[in-house]
Amino acid sequence: MRALGLDLGSKRIGVAVSDLSGTIASPLTVIQRGRSRRYDHDRIAALVRDEEAECVVVGMPRSLSGEDGPAARAARSEASALASVVGVPVETYDERFTTVTANRALAESGVRGTARRQVVDKVAAAVILQAWLDARRGAGGPP
């Protein structure tokens, strides 16, 4: 199963895609937030079509305690609205620490400053999507 992963931010949306076998997630692009949520969702729908994704995975920014705070409620609401536009199932997945993980990986790779800020969102989306893919395989479900 090919899946698209999203790290929803207030200014940017990080996007990642899995390989055709649903094994490996790779950073794809960063979408700058536009005029409206609908505009952003139409751009995501175009990526779903272009990448032939069968599912979209949206990072769920839970609090450290695992509770749904305002950011998680906003992400859940946006995921629901997105589901009516993209034409494939939309799932959510816990994204705690993904941006931290992405920043560390980029720093360890020598990516600094402005260059890191330009790619961290799509790397975070890849971290979210990879965790979702790994969890699905571990749960005995199809990748």
Residue pairs with C-beta under 8 A, 6 or more apart in sequence:
1 18
1 22
1 54
1 55
1 142
1 143
2 17
2 18
2 19
2 20
2 22
2 51
2 52
2 53
2 54
2 55
3 17
3 18
3 22
3 25
3 53
3 54
3 55
3 56
3 57
3 129
3 132
3 133
4 15
4 16
4 17
4 18
4 28
4 44
4 47
4 48
4 51
4 53
4 55
4 56
4 57
4 129
5 15
5 16
5 17
5 18
5 25
5 56
5 57
5 59
5 125
5 126
5 128
5 129
5 132
6 13
6 14
6 15
6 16
6 44
6 56
6 57
6 58
6 59
6 125
6 128
7 13
7 14
7 15
7 16
7 59
7 95
7 98
7 99
7 121
7 122
7 124
7 125
7 128
8 58
8 59
8 75
8 78
9 33
9 121
10 33
11 32
11 33
12 30
12 31
12 32
12 33
12 121
13 30
13 31
13 33
13 40
13 44
13 121
13 125
14 27
14 30
14 120
14 121
14 122
14 123
14 124
14 125
14 126
15 27
15 28
15 29
15 30
15 31
15 44
15 47
15 122
15 125
16 25
16 26
16 27
16 28
16 122
16 125
16 126
16 128
16 129
16 130
17 25
17 26
17 28
17 51
17 53
17 129
18 24
18 25
18 26
18 129
18 133
19 26
21 143
22 133
22 136
22 142
22 143
23 133
23 137
23 143
24 130
24 133
25 125
25 126
25 127
25 129
25 130
25 133
26 126
27 119
27 122
27 123
27 125
27 126
28 47
28 51
28 122
28 125
29 47
29 122
30 118
30 119
30 121
30 122
31 40
31 43
31 44
33 40
34 40
34 43
37 78
37 81
38 85
41 81
41 82
41 85
41 86
42 85
44 56
44 82
44 85
44 86
45 85
45 86
45 87
47 53
48 56
48 86
48 87
48 88
53 88
54 88
54 89
55 88
55 89
55 90
55 91
56 82
56 83
56 86
56 88
56 89
56 90
56 91
57 90
57 91
57 92
57 93
57 128
57 129
57 132
58 75
58 78
58 79
58 82
58 90
58 91
58 92
58 93
59 75
59 92
59 93
59 94
59 95
59 98
59 124
59 125
59 128
60 68
60 72
60 75
60 76
60 92
60 93
60 94
60 95
61 69
61 71
61 72
61 75
61 95
61 96
62 68
62 69
62 72
62 94
62 95
62 96
63 69
63 72
64 96
66 94
68 76
75 92
76 92
79 90
79 91
79 92
80 90
82 90
83 89
83 90
91 132
93 128
93 131
93 132
93 135
94 131
95 124
95 127
95 128
98 124
98 127
98 128
98 131
99 120
99 124
101 124
101 127
102 120
102 123
102 124
102 126
102 127
103 116
103 120
105 123
106 116
106 119
106 120
106 123
107 116
111 119
133 143
136 142
136 143
137 143
